[in-house]
Amino acid sequence: MSKKTKNNSGGLVYSTNPNFLHTQETHEEEETTLAPEAQKLKVQLDSKQRAGKIVTLISGFIGTTDDLEALAKKLKMFCGTGGSAKDHQIIIQGDYKEKIVQQLKSWGYTRTTAK
């Protein structure tokens, strides 16, 4: 079986436009991270597509992925459980909604709400 090479043209195979110039789209990294008191975080429980296991989702974070991962690491250490940070969300394994809301407010995330 032969290896398939990835097409870096964004799906474009052929163009009939003689003036067409192919340009690569570059995705800029997020801007700067908002201050904790300006963040509007939502904390909720979720069990969809997780084989019935409950996780705590923290969404609404605006900032760089490094800062999102740092906050996720602090929350995982605080709860003593696993989790991850991806797609602008923090996923903490288990039901820690109230505990996380209280801790985020004590860290300065005053606009945190529980759903």
N, CA, C and O atoms as a GROMACS GRO file, in nm:
protein
  460
    1MET      N    1   0.083  -0.116   0.000
    1MET     CA    2   0.000   0.000   0.000
    1MET      C    3   0.089   0.124   0.000
    1MET      O    4   0.187   0.130   0.074
    2SER      N    5   0.057   0.221  -0.081
    2SER     CA    6   0.140   0.340  -0.092
    2SER      C    7   0.099   0.443   0.013
    2SER      O    8  -0.016   0.449   0.057
    3LYS      N    9   0.195   0.524   0.050
    3LYS     CA   10   0.167   0.631   0.144
    3LYS      C   11   0.103   0.748   0.071
    3LYS      O   12   0.143   0.781  -0.041
    4LYS      N   13   0.005   0.808   0.133
    4LYS     CA   14  -0.057   0.926   0.076
    4LYS      C   15   0.012   1.050   0.132
    4LYS      O   16   0.038   1.060   0.251
    5THR      N   17   0.042   1.142   0.044
    5THR     CA   18   0.104   1.266   0.091
    5THR      C   19  -0.006   1.368   0.116
    5THR      O   20  -0.107   1.370   0.046
    6LYS      N   21   0.015   1.449   0.213
    6LYS     CA   22  -0.085   1.549   0.248
    6LYS      C   23  -0.074   1.667   0.153
    6LYS      O   24   0.034   1.719   0.128
    7ASN      N   25  -0.188   1.708   0.099
    7ASN     CA   26  -0.195   1.820   0.009
    7ASN      C   27  -0.202   1.948   0.091
    7ASN      O   28  -0.299   1.970   0.164
    8ASN      N   29  -0.101   2.033   0.079
    8ASN     CA   30  -0.096   2.156   0.158
    8ASN      C   31  -0.165   2.273   0.089
    8ASN      O   32  -0.149   2.387   0.132
    9SER      N   33  -0.241   2.247  -0.017
    9SER     CA   34  -0.305   2.355  -0.090
    9SER      C   35  -0.444   2.387  -0.036
    9SER      O   36  -0.518   2.462  -0.100
   10GLY      N   37  -0.483   2.331   0.079
   10GLY     CA   38  -0.612   2.360   0.137
   10GLY      C   39  -0.727   2.297   0.062
   10GLY      O   40  -0.839   2.347   0.070
   11GLY      N   41  -0.702   2.189  -0.010
   11GLY     CA   42  -0.807   2.120  -0.083
   11GLY      C   43  -0.817   2.162  -0.228
   11GLY      O   44  -0.892   2.100  -0.303
   12LEU      N   45  -0.745   2.265  -0.270
   12LEU     CA   46  -0.750   2.312  -0.406
   12LEU      C   47  -0.667   2.219  -0.493
   12LEU      O   48  -0.550   2.192  -0.464
   13VAL      N   49  -0.728   2.170  -0.600
   13VAL     CA   50  -0.657   2.081  -0.690
   13VAL      C   51  -0.621   2.153  -0.819
   13VAL      O   52  -0.508   2.143  -0.868
   14TYR      N   53  -0.718   2.226  -0.875
   14TYR     CA   54  -0.696   2.291  -1.004
   14TYR      C   55  -0.784   2.414  -1.014
   14TYR      O   56  -0.898   2.413  -0.966
   15SER      N   57  -0.734   2.520  -1.075
   15SER     CA   58  -0.813   2.640  -1.096
   15SER      C   59  -0.806   2.680  -1.242
   15SER      O   60  -0.699   2.677  -1.303
   16THR      N   61  -0.920   2.718  -1.299
   16THR     CA   62  -0.924   2.763  -1.438
   16THR      C   63  -0.900   2.912  -1.451
   16THR      O   64  -0.892   2.964  -1.562
   17ASN      N   65  -0.889   2.982  -1.341
   17ASN     CA   66  -0.866   3.125  -1.340
   17ASN      C   67  -0.718   3.150  -1.371
   17ASN      O   68  -0.632   3.109  -1.293
   18PRO      N   69  -0.686   3.218  -1.482
   18PRO     CA   70  -0.544   3.240  -1.515
   18PRO      C   71  -0.477   3.339  -1.420
   18PRO      O   72  -0.354   3.341  -1.413
   19ASN      N   73  -0.552   3.420  -1.349
   19ASN     CA   74  -0.494   3.519  -1.257
   19ASN      C   75  -0.492   3.470  -1.113
   19ASN      O   76  -0.463   3.547  -1.021
   20PHE      N   77  -0.524   3.344  -1.092
   20PHE     CA   78  -0.533   3.290  -0.956
   20PHE      C   79  -0.394   3.278  -0.893
   20PHE      O   80  -0.302   3.223  -0.954
   21LEU      N   81  -0.380   3.328  -0.774
   21LEU     CA   82  -0.257   3.313  -0.695
   21LEU      C   83  -0.292   3.238  -0.568
   21LEU      O   84  -0.375   3.283  -0.490
   22HIS      N   85  -0.229   3.126  -0.549
   22HIS     CA   86  -0.256   3.046  -0.429
   22HIS      C   87  -0.176   3.104  -0.312
   22HIS      O   88  -0.054   3.117  -0.320
   23THR      N   89  -0.246   3.138  -0.206
   23THR     CA   90  -0.181   3.188  -0.086
   23THR      C   91  -0.216   3.098   0.031
   23THR      O   92  -0.331   3.056   0.044
   24GLN      N   93  -0.121   3.070   0.111
   24GLN     CA   94  -0.143   2.989   0.230
   24GLN      C   95  -0.205   3.076   0.337
   24GLN      O   96  -0.158   3.187   0.364
   25GLU      N   97  -0.312   3.025   0.398
   25GLU     CA   98  -0.371   3.097   0.510
   25GLU      C   99  -0.292   3.063   0.636
   25GLU      O  100  -0.267   2.946   0.665
   26THR      N  101  -0.255   3.164   0.708
   26THR     CA  102  -0.185   3.140   0.833
   26THR      C  103  -0.278   3.176   0.947
   26THR      O  104  -0.338   3.283   0.948
   27HIS      N  105  -0.287   3.088   1.041
   27HIS     CA  106  -0.373   3.113   1.156
   27HIS      C  107  -0.290   3.180   1.264
   27HIS      O  108  -0.193   3.123   1.316
   28GLU      N  109  -0.330   3.300   1.297
   28GLU     CA  110  -0.261   3.374   1.401
   28GLU      C  111  -0.293   3.313   1.538
   28GLU      O  112  -0.403   3.263   1.561
   29GLU      N  113  -0.197   3.318   1.625
   29GLU     CA  114  -0.219   3.275   1.763
   29GLU      C  115  -0.313   3.376   1.829
   29GLU      O  116  -0.318   3.492   1.788
   30GLU      N  117  -0.386   3.332   1.929
   30GLU     CA  118  -0.479   3.421   1.995
   30GLU      C  119  -0.406   3.546   2.043
   30GLU      O  120  -0.285   3.547   2.064
   31GLU      N  121  -0.485   3.652   2.060
   31GLU     CA  122  -0.426   3.775   2.110
   31GLU      C  123  -0.377   3.755   2.254
   31GLU      O  124  -0.335   3.645   2.290
   32THR      N  125  -0.382   3.856   2.332
   32THR     CA  126  -0.334   3.846   2.469
   32THR      C  127  -0.443   3.792   2.561
   32THR      O  128  -0.562   3.796   2.528
   33THR      N  129  -0.402   3.743   2.674
   33THR     CA  130  -0.495   3.688   2.771
   33THR      C  131  -0.556   3.801   2.853
   33THR      O  132  -0.486   3.891   2.900
   34LEU      N  133  -0.688   3.796   2.868
   34LEU     CA  134  -0.756   3.895   2.951
   34LEU      C  135  -0.720   3.876   3.098
   34LEU      O  136  -0.682   3.766   3.139
   35ALA      N  137  -0.732   3.982   3.174
   35ALA     CA  138  -0.708   3.974   3.318
   35ALA      C  139  -0.815   3.885   3.383
   35ALA      O  140  -0.925   3.874   3.330
   36PRO      N  141  -0.784   3.821   3.496
   36PRO     CA  142  -0.881   3.731   3.560
   36PRO      C  143  -1.015   3.797   3.588
   36PRO      O  144  -1.119   3.733   3.571
   37GLU      N  145  -1.016   3.923   3.630
   37GLU     CA  146  -1.144   3.987   3.662
   37GLU      C  147  -1.225   4.019   3.536
   37GLU      O  148  -1.345   4.045   3.547
   38ALA      N  149  -1.163   4.018   3.418
   38ALA     CA  150  -1.234   4.044   3.293
   38ALA      C  151  -1.284   3.915   3.226
   38ALA      O  152  -1.367   3.921   3.135
   39GLN      N  153  -1.235   3.801   3.271
   39GLN     CA  154  -1.276   3.672   3.214
   39GLN      C  155  -1.418   3.639   3.259
   39GLN      O  156  -1.452   3.658   3.376
   40LYS      N  157  -1.499   3.590   3.168
   40LYS     CA  158  -1.636   3.549   3.201
   40LYS      C  159  -1.643   3.397   3.178
   40LYS      O  160  -1.676   3.350   3.069
   41LEU      N  161  -1.611   3.322   3.283
   41LEU     CA  162  -1.603   3.176   3.274
   41LEU      C  163  -1.735   3.112   3.312
   41LEU      O  164  -1.805   3.160   3.402
   42LYS      N  165  -1.769   3.004   3.242
   42LYS     CA  166  -1.889   2.926   3.273
   42LYS      C  167  -1.845   2.787   3.315
   42LYS      O  168  -1.766   2.722   3.246
   43VAL      N  169  -1.895   2.741   3.429
   43VAL     CA  170  -1.861   2.608   3.481
   43VAL      C  171  -1.988   2.524   3.477
   43VAL      O  172  -2.092   2.564   3.531
   44GLN      N  173  -1.979   2.407   3.414
   44GLN     CA  174  -2.095   2.320   3.403
   44GLN      C  175  -2.052   2.174   3.401
   44GLN      O  176  -1.937   2.142   3.373
   45LEU      N  177  -2.148   2.087   3.432
   45LEU     CA  178  -2.123   1.944   3.428
   45LEU      C  179  -2.164   1.890   3.292
   45LEU      O  180  -2.258   1.942   3.230
   46ASP      N  181  -2.095   1.787   3.245
   46ASP     CA  182  -2.125   1.729   3.116
   46ASP      C  183  -2.094   1.580   3.119
   46ASP      O  184  -1.999   1.537   3.184
   47SER      N  185  -2.174   1.501   3.048
   47SER     CA  186  -2.147   1.358   3.037
   47SER      C  187  -2.172   1.310   2.894
   47SER      O  188  -2.173   1.189   2.870
   48LYS      N  189  -2.191   1.400   2.800
   48LYS     CA  190  -2.216   1.363   2.662
   48LYS      C  191  -2.090   1.308   2.597
   48LYS      O  192  -1.982   1.365   2.614
   49GLN      N  193  -2.103   1.199   2.525
   49GLN     CA  194  -1.994   1.135   2.452
   49GLN      C  195  -1.877   1.097   2.542
   49GLN      O  196  -1.762   1.099   2.499
   50ARG      N  197  -1.907   1.064   2.667
   50ARG     CA  198  -1.802   1.025   2.761
   50ARG      C  199  -1.838   0.897   2.833
   50ARG      O  200  -1.794   0.875   2.946
   51ALA      N  201  -1.917   0.813   2.771
   51ALA     CA  202  -1.957   0.682   2.825
   51ALA      C  203  -2.024   0.696   2.962
   51ALA      O  204  -2.006   0.610   3.048
   52GLY      N  205  -2.099   0.804   2.982
   52GLY     CA  206  -2.172   0.824   3.106
   52GLY      C  207  -2.091   0.881   3.220
   52GLY      O  208  -2.144   0.902   3.329
   53LYS      N  209  -1.964   0.905   3.199
   53LYS     CA  210  -1.880   0.961   3.306
   53LYS      C  211  -1.896   1.113   3.308
   53LYS      O  212  -1.901   1.178   3.204
   54ILE      N  213  -1.904   1.166   3.428
   54ILE     CA  214  -1.927   1.310   3.444
   54ILE      C  215  -1.793   1.384   3.447
   54ILE      O  216  -1.698   1.342   3.512
   55VAL      N  217  -1.790   1.496   3.374
   55VAL     CA  218  -1.675   1.585   3.378
   55VAL      C  219  -1.725   1.726   3.406
   55VAL      O  220  -1.842   1.757   3.383
   56THR      N  221  -1.636   1.811   3.455
   56THR     CA  222  -1.666   1.951   3.478
   56THR      C  223  -1.601   2.031   3.367
   56THR      O  224  -1.479   2.023   3.348
   57LEU      N  225  -1.681   2.108   3.292
   57LEU     CA  226  -1.631   2.189   3.182
   57LEU      C  227  -1.622   2.335   3.225
   57LEU      O  228  -1.715   2.389   3.284
   58ILE      N  229  -1.509   2.396   3.195
   58ILE     CA  230  -1.491   2.539   3.218
   58ILE      C  231  -1.471   2.601   3.080
   58ILE      O  232  -1.372   2.572   3.014
   59SER      N  233  -1.563   2.685   3.037
   59SER     CA  234  -1.555   2.746   2.904
   59SER      C  235  -1.560   2.898   2.916
   59SER      O  236  -1.592   2.952   3.022
   60GLY      N  237  -1.528   2.966   2.805
   60GLY     CA  238  -1.531   3.110   2.802
   60GLY      C  239  -1.397   3.176   2.825
   60GLY      O  240  -1.391   3.299   2.834
   61PHE      N  241  -1.290   3.100   2.834
   61PHE     CA  242  -1.157   3.157   2.858
   61PHE      C  243  -1.110   3.226   2.730
   61PHE      O  244  -1.116   3.169   2.622
   62ILE      N  245  -1.063   3.349   2.744
   62ILE     CA  246  -1.011   3.425   2.630
   62ILE      C  247  -0.863   3.451   2.655
   62ILE      O  248  -0.826   3.520   2.749
   63GLY      N  249  -0.780   3.393   2.568
   63GLY     CA  250  -0.636   3.413   2.583
   63GLY      C  251  -0.557   3.309   2.508
   63GLY      O  252  -0.610   3.236   2.425
   64THR      N  253  -0.430   3.302   2.539
   64THR     CA  254  -0.339   3.212   2.471
   64THR      C  255  -0.359   3.069   2.521
   64THR      O  256  -0.410   3.047   2.631
   65THR      N  257  -0.317   2.974   2.441
   65THR     CA  258  -0.329   2.834   2.480
   65THR      C  259  -0.237   2.802   2.598
   65THR      O  260  -0.268   2.715   2.679
   66ASP      N  261  -0.124   2.871   2.607
   66ASP     CA  262  -0.033   2.848   2.720
   66ASP      C  263  -0.098   2.887   2.851
   66ASP      O  264  -0.085   2.815   2.951
   67ASP      N  265  -0.168   3.000   2.852
   67ASP     CA  266  -0.236   3.044   2.974
   67ASP      C  267  -0.354   2.953   3.007
   67ASP      O  268  -0.382   2.929   3.125
   68LEU      N  269  -0.423   2.903   2.904
   68LEU     CA  270  -0.533   2.809   2.926
   68LEU      C  271  -0.480   2.680   2.989
   68LEU      O  272  -0.540   2.627   3.082
   69GLU      N  273  -0.369   2.630   2.937
   69GLU     CA  274  -0.310   2.508   2.991
   69GLU      C  275  -0.258   2.529   3.133
   69GLU      O  276  -0.265   2.438   3.215
   70ALA      N  277  -0.205   2.647   3.162
   70ALA     CA  278  -0.157   2.677   3.298
   70ALA      C  279  -0.273   2.678   3.397
   70ALA      O  280  -0.261   2.625   3.508
   71LEU      N  281  -0.385   2.740   3.359
   71LEU     CA  282  -0.502   2.742   3.446
   71LEU      C  283  -0.556   2.601   3.465
   71LEU      O  284  -0.597   2.564   3.575
   72ALA      N  285  -0.557   2.522   3.359
   72ALA     CA  286  -0.604   2.384   3.368
   72ALA      C  287  -0.515   2.303   3.463
   72ALA      O  288  -0.565   2.222   3.541
   73LYS      N  289  -0.386   2.325   3.457
   73LYS     CA  290  -0.294   2.253   3.545
   73LYS      C  291  -0.319   2.290   3.691
   73LYS      O  292  -0.318   2.204   3.779
   74LYS      N  293  -0.342   2.420   3.718
   74LYS     CA  294  -0.371   2.463   3.855
   74LYS      C  295  -0.500   2.400   3.907
   74LYS      O  296  -0.507   2.357   4.022
   75LEU      N  297  -0.603   2.395   3.820
   75LEU     CA  298  -0.731   2.336   3.862
   75LEU      C  299  -0.720   2.185   3.883
   75LEU      O  300  -0.779   2.131   3.976
   76LYS      N  301  -0.644   2.118   3.798
   76LYS     CA  302  -0.626   1.973   3.815
   76LYS      C  303  -0.552   1.943   3.944
   76LYS      O  304  -0.586   1.848   4.015
   77MET      N  305  -0.452   2.024   3.976
   77MET     CA  306  -0.378   2.003   4.101
   77MET      C  307  -0.467   2.035   4.221
   77MET      O  308  -0.460   1.966   4.323
   78PHE      N  309  -0.550   2.139   4.210
   78PHE     CA  310  -0.640   2.175   4.319
   78PHE      C  311  -0.741   2.064   4.346
   78PHE      O  312  -0.768   2.032   4.462
   79CYS      N  313  -0.797   2.006   4.241
   79CYS     CA  314  -0.898   1.900   4.256
   79CYS      C  315  -0.837   1.763   4.279
   79CYS      O  316  -0.904   1.672   4.326
   80GLY      N  317  -0.711   1.748   4.246
   80GLY     CA  318  -0.645   1.619   4.263
   80GLY      C  319  -0.695   1.514   4.164
   80GLY      O  320  -0.710   1.397   4.199
   81THR      N  321  -0.721   1.557   4.042
   81THR     CA  322  -0.775   1.467   3.941
   81THR      C  323  -0.716   1.501   3.806
   81THR      O  324  -0.639   1.596   3.793
   82GLY      N  325  -0.753   1.424   3.706
   82GLY     CA  326  -0.703   1.445   3.570
   82GLY      C  327  -0.792   1.538   3.492
   82GLY      O  328  -0.898   1.581   3.538
   83GLY      N  329  -0.748   1.569   3.373
   83GLY     CA  330  -0.825   1.654   3.285
   83GLY      C  331  -0.740   1.699   3.168
   83GLY      O  332  -0.629   1.650   3.147
   84SER      N  333  -0.794   1.793   3.092
   84SER     CA  334  -0.721   1.844   2.976
   84SER      C  335  -0.769   1.984   2.942
   84SER      O  336  -0.869   2.032   2.995
   85ALA      N  337  -0.696   2.048   2.851
   85ALA     CA  338  -0.733   2.181   2.802
   85ALA      C  339  -0.724   2.178   2.650
   85ALA      O  340  -0.615   2.162   2.594
   86LYS      N  341  -0.839   2.192   2.584
   86LYS     CA  342  -0.840   2.196   2.438
   86LYS      C  343  -0.966   2.266   2.391
   86LYS      O  344  -1.066   2.270   2.462
   87ASP      N  345  -0.961   2.320   2.270
   87ASP     CA  346  -1.074   2.389   2.209
   87ASP      C  347  -1.129   2.499   2.298
   87ASP      O  348  -1.251   2.516   2.308
   88HIS      N  349  -1.043   2.575   2.362
   88HIS     CA  350  -1.080   2.686   2.450
   88HIS      C  351  -1.166   2.641   2.567
   88HIS      O  352  -1.245   2.720   2.620
   89GLN      N  353  -1.153   2.516   2.609
   89GLN     CA  354  -1.225   2.463   2.724
   89GLN      C  355  -1.128   2.388   2.814
   89GLN      O  356  -1.027   2.333   2.769
   90ILE      N  357  -1.161   2.386   2.942
   90ILE     CA  358  -1.087   2.305   3.038
   90ILE      C  359  -1.180   2.193   3.082
   90ILE      O  360  -1.294   2.219   3.121
   91ILE      N  361  -1.132   2.070   3.076
   91ILE     CA  362  -1.211   1.954   3.114
   91ILE      C  363  -1.146   1.894   3.238
   91ILE      O  364  -1.030   1.854   3.235
   92ILE      N  365  -1.222   1.887   3.348
   92ILE     CA  366  -1.176   1.827   3.473
   92ILE      C  367  -1.260   1.702   3.496
   92ILE      O  368  -1.383   1.709   3.494
   93GLN      N  369  -1.195   1.589   3.519
   93GLN     CA  370  -1.266   1.464   3.539
   93GLN      C  371  -1.335   1.463   3.675
   93GLN      O  372  -1.270   1.482   3.778
   94GLY      N  373  -1.466   1.441   3.674
   94GLY     CA  374  -1.541   1.433   3.798
   94GLY      C  375  -1.632   1.553   3.821
   94GLY      O  376  -1.629   1.650   3.745
   95ASP      N  377  -1.713   1.544   3.926
   95ASP     CA  378  -1.808   1.650   3.961
   95ASP      C  379  -1.745   1.743   4.064
   95ASP      O  380  -1.752   1.717   4.184
   96TYR      N  381  -1.683   1.851   4.016
   96TYR     CA  382  -1.617   1.949   4.102
   96TYR      C  383  -1.669   2.090   4.076
   96TYR      O  384  -1.597   2.187   4.097
   97LYS      N  385  -1.793   2.101   4.031
   97LYS     CA  386  -1.847   2.230   3.987
   97LYS      C  387  -1.841   2.335   4.097
   97LYS      O  388  -1.783   2.442   4.076
   98GLU      N  389  -1.898   2.308   4.212
   98GLU     CA  390  -1.903   2.408   4.320
   98GLU      C  391  -1.763   2.441   4.373
   98GLU      O  392  -1.732   2.556   4.401
   99LYS      N  393  -1.680   2.339   4.386
   99LYS     CA  394  -1.544   2.358   4.436
   99LYS      C  395  -1.463   2.446   4.340
   99LYS      O  396  -1.388   2.533   4.384
  100ILE      N  397  -1.480   2.423   4.210
  100ILE     CA  398  -1.405   2.500   4.110
  100ILE      C  399  -1.455   2.644   4.105
  100ILE      O  400  -1.374   2.736   4.093
  101VAL      N  401  -1.586   2.666   4.113
  101VAL     CA  402  -1.640   2.802   4.111
  101VAL      C  403  -1.585   2.882   4.228
  101VAL      O  404  -1.542   2.996   4.210
  102GLN      N  405  -1.586   2.824   4.347
  102GLN     CA  406  -1.534   2.895   4.465
  102GLN      C  407  -1.385   2.926   4.450
  102GLN      O  408  -1.341   3.036   4.484
  103GLN      N  409  -1.309   2.830   4.399
  103GLN     CA  410  -1.165   2.851   4.385
  103GLN      C  411  -1.134   2.955   4.278
  103GLN      O  412  -1.046   3.039   4.297
  104LEU      N  413  -1.205   2.952   4.166
  104LEU     CA  414  -1.181   3.051   4.061
  104LEU      C  415  -1.212   3.191   4.112
  104LEU      O  416  -1.139   3.285   4.080
  105LYS      N  417  -1.318   3.206   4.188
  105LYS     CA  418  -1.351   3.338   4.244
  105LYS      C  419  -1.244   3.385   4.341
  105LYS      O  420  -1.213   3.504   4.347
  106SER      N  421  -1.187   3.292   4.418
  106SER     CA  422  -1.080   3.330   4.510
  106SER      C  423  -0.951   3.367   4.436
  106SER      O  424  -0.870   3.444   4.488
  107TRP      N  425  -0.932   3.313   4.315
  107TRP     CA  426  -0.815   3.347   4.232
  107TRP      C  427  -0.835   3.475   4.154
  107TRP      O  428  -0.743   3.518   4.083
  108GLY      N  429  -0.953   3.540   4.165
  108GLY     CA  430  -0.976   3.666   4.098
  108GLY      C  431  -1.068   3.658   3.977
  108GLY      O  432  -1.096   3.761   3.916
  109TYR      N  433  -1.114   3.541   3.941
  109TYR     CA  434  -1.208   3.525   3.830
  109TYR      C  435  -1.349   3.550   3.885
  109TYR      O  436  -1.427   3.456   3.904
  110THR      N  437  -1.381   3.678   3.911
  110THR     CA  438  -1.504   3.713   3.982
  110THR      C  439  -1.630   3.699   3.898
  110THR      O  440  -1.740   3.691   3.953
  111ARG      N  441  -1.617   3.694   3.767
  111ARG     CA  442  -1.734   3.683   3.679
  111ARG      C  443  -1.764   3.537   3.644
  111ARG      O  444  -1.829   3.511   3.542
  112THR      N  445  -1.720   3.444   3.724
  112THR     CA  446  -1.744   3.301   3.702
  112THR      C  447  -1.886   3.266   3.743
  112THR      O  448  -1.933   3.306   3.849
  113THR      N  449  -1.955   3.189   3.657
  113THR     CA  450  -2.090   3.144   3.687
  113THR      C  451  -2.100   2.993   3.672
  113THR      O  452  -2.029   2.932   3.593
  114ALA      N  453  -2.191   2.934   3.750
  114ALA     CA  454  -2.217   2.790   3.741
  114ALA      C  455  -2.349   2.771   3.670
  114ALA      O  456  -2.447   2.839   3.701
  115LYS      N  457  -2.352   2.679   3.576
  115LYS     CA  458  -2.477   2.650   3.503
  115LYS      C  459  -2.528   2.514   3.541
  115LYS      O  460  -2.631   2.471   3.491
   0.00000   0.00000   0.00000
